[in-house]
Amino acid sequence: MPNLVMEYSNSVDERVNVQGLLEDLHKVVLHSGLFDVGSVKSRALRCNDWLIGEEGDSVDFIHISFELLDGRTQEQKRELSRQLMAELQEQASHIRSLTVNIRDMDKECFQKVLN
């Protein structure tokens, strides 16, 4: 069930292989050993409109949101965050703002339908 969402400013398209980065981030999650491989979902969302501080849209960014069902330890989540950031820095160190946020989802409230 884990979901990796990579949001990025449209200026990143010109400077980073977005599909390649997404694939490599996906592999980080697959190889973490924390999840059933078939349940991992990753996607990239290009942002055309954003503002950061007083610099408006002049700051380029990549932000990784990673949602997973609760049950992993803080250390497991911290290590996954570190590995995702390492991959971001390896491929996109020239992007001004790189962030990763890992968030637990409530198992009691999560709904899923497979057809």
Backbone as CSV, one residue per row, in Angstrom:
resi,resn,N_x,N_y,N_z,CA_x,CA_y,CA_z,C_x,C_y,C_z
1,MET,0.788,-1.197,0.000,0.000,0.000,0.000,0.826,1.255,0.000
2,PRO,2.096,1.213,0.182,2.845,2.477,0.250,2.737,3.268,-1.051
3,ASN,2.643,4.588,-0.886,2.542,5.502,-2.025,3.656,6.530,-1.960
4,LEU,4.453,6.589,-3.011,5.467,7.622,-3.155,4.955,8.611,-4.190
5,VAL,4.884,9.881,-3.792,4.465,10.935,-4.709,5.592,11.956,-4.785
6,MET,6.122,12.132,-5.983,7.179,13.106,-6.206,6.569,14.333,-6.882
7,GLU,6.468,15.418,-6.134,6.002,16.685,-6.700,7.245,17.491,-7.087
8,TYR,7.165,18.192,-8.216,8.329,18.963,-8.645,7.896,20.178,-9.451
9,SER,8.692,21.241,-9.358,8.416,22.453,-10.128,8.697,22.194,-11.600
10,ASN,7.930,22.846,-12.463,8.056,22.574,-13.899,9.455,22.857,-14.442
11,SER,10.215,23.698,-13.776,11.583,23.990,-14.211,12.520,22.792,-14.038
12,VAL,12.137,21.842,-13.201,12.957,20.653,-12.968,13.030,19.789,-14.222
13,ASP,11.951,19.783,-15.024,11.909,18.989,-16.260,13.124,19.208,-17.146
14,GLU,13.608,20.441,-17.173,14.717,20.799,-18.054,16.068,20.342,-17.501
15,ARG,16.111,20.005,-16.200,17.397,19.786,-15.551,17.574,18.407,-14.932
16,VAL,16.488,17.627,-14.882,16.529,16.304,-14.255,15.748,15.330,-15.127
17,ASN,16.228,14.119,-15.242,15.472,13.063,-15.911,14.415,12.592,-14.911
18,VAL,13.219,13.184,-14.982,12.171,12.947,-13.992,11.758,11.480,-13.961
19,GLN,11.533,10.877,-15.116,11.125,9.466,-15.157,12.217,8.568,-14.569
20,GLY,13.459,8.836,-14.916,14.562,8.054,-14.384,14.689,8.200,-12.872
21,LEU,14.530,9.428,-12.372,14.578,9.656,-10.933,13.440,8.925,-10.236
22,LEU,12.242,9.006,-10.790,11.097,8.309,-10.208,11.356,6.803,-10.148
23,GLU,11.878,6.250,-11.221,12.175,4.807,-11.247,13.204,4.440,-10.182
24,ASP,14.221,5.276,-10.012,15.255,4.979,-9.020,14.725,5.119,-7.591
25,LEU,13.877,6.106,-7.346,13.245,6.247,-6.026,12.352,5.041,-5.744
26,HIS,11.630,4.590,-6.765,10.764,3.414,-6.643,11.601,2.188,-6.251
27,LYS,12.777,2.052,-6.882,13.671,0.928,-6.567,14.168,0.993,-5.127
28,VAL,14.435,2.202,-4.638,14.851,2.360,-3.238,13.795,1.753,-2.320
29,VAL,12.534,2.064,-2.602,11.438,1.540,-1.775,11.331,0.026,-1.930
30,LEU,11.394,-0.462,-3.167,11.301,-1.900,-3.404,12.394,-2.675,-2.666
31,HIS,13.604,-2.114,-2.647,14.743,-2.804,-2.044,14.885,-2.544,-0.542
32,SER,13.989,-1.748,0.023,14.075,-1.456,1.457,13.739,-2.671,2.315
33,GLY,13.007,-3.620,1.742,12.597,-4.797,2.499,11.448,-4.553,3.452
34,LEU,10.848,-3.375,3.395,9.778,-3.016,4.326,8.375,-3.312,3.803
35,PHE,8.256,-3.597,2.496,6.940,-3.676,1.879,6.821,-4.869,0.942
36,ASP,5.594,-5.305,0.736,5.290,-6.274,-0.304,5.523,-5.555,-1.631
37,VAL,6.421,-6.065,-2.443,6.834,-5.398,-3.687,5.647,-5.034,-4.568
38,GLY,4.655,-5.909,-4.667,3.507,-5.653,-5.531,2.594,-4.542,-5.057
39,SER,2.796,-4.068,-3.843,1.911,-3.034,-3.312,2.482,-1.624,-3.433
40,VAL,3.731,-1.492,-3.835,4.387,-0.182,-3.893,3.925,0.581,-5.135
41,LYS,3.470,1.820,-4.918,3.020,2.686,-6.009,3.815,3.987,-5.978
42,SER,4.281,4.423,-7.142,5.038,5.667,-7.230,4.525,6.478,-8.410
43,ARG,4.488,7.786,-8.232,4.045,8.666,-9.310,4.688,10.040,-9.156
44,ALA,4.764,10.758,-10.266,5.336,12.099,-10.279,4.257,13.091,-10.687
45,LEU,4.221,14.211,-9.996,3.262,15.270,-10.285,4.016,16.564,-10.557
46,ARG,3.885,17.061,-11.764,4.542,18.309,-12.158,3.685,19.480,-11.698
47,CYS,4.297,20.428,-11.027,3.578,21.614,-10.540,3.889,22.809,-11.441
48,ASN,2.855,23.402,-11.953,3.022,24.592,-12.778,2.899,25.873,-11.965
49,ASP,2.285,25.795,-10.816,2.083,26.964,-9.963,2.528,26.624,-8.547
50,TRP,3.395,27.432,-7.955,3.881,27.248,-6.588,4.495,28.546,-6.102
51,LEU,4.607,28.669,-4.828,5.256,29.814,-4.192,6.096,29.294,-3.034
52,ILE,7.297,29.831,-2.884,8.154,29.479,-1.761,8.657,30.774,-1.133
53,GLY,8.269,30.981,0.111,8.698,32.177,0.843,8.424,33.451,0.069
54,GLU,9.344,34.384,0.157,9.203,35.654,-0.559,9.792,35.599,-1.965
55,GLU,10.369,34.439,-2.327,10.969,34.286,-3.653,9.974,33.775,-4.685
56,GLY,8.742,33.523,-4.249,7.697,33.106,-5.180,8.029,31.836,-5.912
57,ASP,7.923,31.879,-7.228,8.151,30.685,-8.045,9.560,30.637,-8.641
58,SER,10.480,31.424,-8.086,11.848,31.417,-8.617,12.707,30.304,-8.010
59,VAL,12.193,29.614,-7.012,12.921,28.519,-6.368,12.391,27.203,-6.917
60,ASP,13.270,26.403,-7.514,12.825,25.091,-7.993,12.860,24.089,-6.855
61,PHE,12.037,23.052,-6.960,11.928,22.102,-5.855,11.555,20.710,-6.329
62,ILE,11.885,19.738,-5.492,11.357,18.379,-5.581,10.963,17.994,-4.160
63,HIS,9.738,17.563,-3.993,9.259,17.131,-2.673,8.716,15.716,-2.789
64,ILE,9.211,14.838,-1.933,8.738,13.458,-1.885,7.798,13.311,-0.692
65,SER,6.569,12.913,-0.964,5.640,12.516,0.088,5.530,11.002,0.024
66,PHE,5.722,10.366,1.161,5.651,8.914,1.199,4.680,8.508,2.290
67,GLU,3.578,7.891,1.892,2.562,7.452,2.843,2.602,5.937,2.957
68,LEU,2.526,5.449,4.193,2.530,4.018,4.431,1.617,3.709,5.606
69,LEU,1.099,2.509,5.611,0.274,2.094,6.741,1.137,2.034,7.987
70,ASP,0.581,2.452,9.108,1.350,2.472,10.345,1.822,1.069,10.719
71,GLY,2.859,1.018,11.525,3.399,-0.269,11.940,4.906,-0.375,11.777
72,ARG,5.540,0.550,11.035,7.001,0.539,10.904,7.591,1.320,12.073
73,THR,8.800,0.974,12.453,9.462,1.685,13.549,9.958,3.050,13.069
74,GLN,10.246,3.924,14.021,10.810,5.237,13.689,12.141,5.057,12.966
75,GLU,12.935,4.115,13.407,14.234,3.871,12.771,14.060,3.406,11.333
76,GLN,13.102,2.528,11.057,12.851,2.075,9.684,12.428,3.248,8.803
77,LYS,11.555,4.090,9.319,11.096,5.247,8.537,12.217,6.265,8.337
78,ARG,13.023,6.477,9.369,14.150,7.407,9.256,15.150,6.916,8.212
79,GLU,15.431,5.599,8.203,16.369,5.034,7.232,15.823,5.127,5.813
80,LEU,14.534,4.872,5.638,13.924,5.010,4.315,14.003,6.458,3.845
81,SER,13.710,7.394,4.736,13.810,8.812,4.402,15.238,9.171,3.987
82,ARG,16.215,8.664,4.733,17.620,8.927,4.419,17.993,8.380,3.043
83,GLN,17.540,7.167,2.727,17.849,6.559,1.432,17.188,7.325,0.284
84,LEU,15.951,7.754,0.473,15.269,8.536,-0.568,15.985,9.863,-0.793
85,MET,16.387,10.524,0.294,17.098,11.793,0.161,18.451,11.591,-0.509
86,ALA,19.133,10.511,-0.198,20.428,10.233,-0.831,20.266,10.108,-2.345
87,GLU,19.203,9.424,-2.775,18.944,9.283,-4.217,18.612,10.638,-4.842
88,LEU,17.809,11.427,-4.149,17.497,12.781,-4.637,18.774,13.607,-4.793
89,GLN,19.613,13.586,-3.776,20.840,14.387,-3.829,21.791,13.903,-4.915
90,GLU,21.821,12.596,-5.137,22.699,12.066,-6.175,22.298,12.566,-7.553
91,GLN,20.997,12.647,-7.816,20.529,12.984,-9.154,20.074,14.432,-9.321
92,ALA,19.816,15.116,-8.212,19.217,16.455,-8.336,19.818,17.447,-7.347
93,SER,21.093,17.321,-7.057,21.722,18.215,-6.076,21.683,19.683,-6.516
94,HIS,21.525,19.917,-7.796,21.478,21.274,-8.321,20.082,21.906,-8.184
95,ILE,19.105,21.151,-7.731,17.770,21.696,-7.471,17.812,22.328,-6.083
96,ARG,17.275,23.522,-5.960,17.464,24.314,-4.741,16.801,23.718,-3.504
97,SER,15.595,23.181,-3.634,14.893,22.655,-2.466,14.551,21.188,-2.684
98,LEU,15.116,20.329,-1.848,14.847,18.886,-1.878,14.307,18.503,-0.508
99,THR,13.114,17.890,-0.482,12.514,17.506,0.793,11.866,16.130,0.688
100,VAL,11.830,15.436,1.827,11.190,14.128,1.938,10.354,14.131,3.211
101,ASN,9.121,13.670,3.105,8.255,13.530,4.272,7.620,12.148,4.259
102,ILE,7.805,11.419,5.340,7.196,10.098,5.471,6.085,10.207,6.500
103,ARG,4.926,9.677,6.138,3.734,9.839,6.967,2.997,8.510,7.116
104,ASP,2.634,8.198,8.348,1.823,7.014,8.624,0.359,7.268,8.284
105,MET,-0.272,6.248,7.736,-1.711,6.272,7.487,-2.381,5.401,8.550
106,ASP,-3.580,5.737,8.919,-4.333,5.000,9.922,-4.964,3.766,9.294
107,LYS,-4.562,2.573,9.733,-5.102,1.324,9.184,-6.617,1.235,9.338
108,GLU,-7.137,1.817,10.399,-8.578,1.754,10.664,-9.386,2.576,9.661
109,CYS,-8.757,3.569,9.061,-9.468,4.474,8.148,-9.152,4.230,6.689
110,PHE,-8.158,3.430,6.398,-7.746,3.183,5.022,-8.720,2.218,4.344
111,GLN,-9.085,2.538,3.112,-9.974,1.703,2.311,-9.260,1.346,1.013
112,LYS,-9.474,0.120,0.539,-8.832,-0.315,-0.706,-9.747,-1.297,-1.422
113,VAL,-9.870,-1.120,-2.740,-10.632,-2.036,-3.572,-9.753,-2.458,-4.733
114,LEU,-9.620,-3.753,-4.937,-8.895,-4.277,-6.097,-9.910,-4.983,-6.993
115,ASN,-9.925,-4.622,-8.252,-10.811,-5.250,-9.235,-10.035,-6.095,-10.200
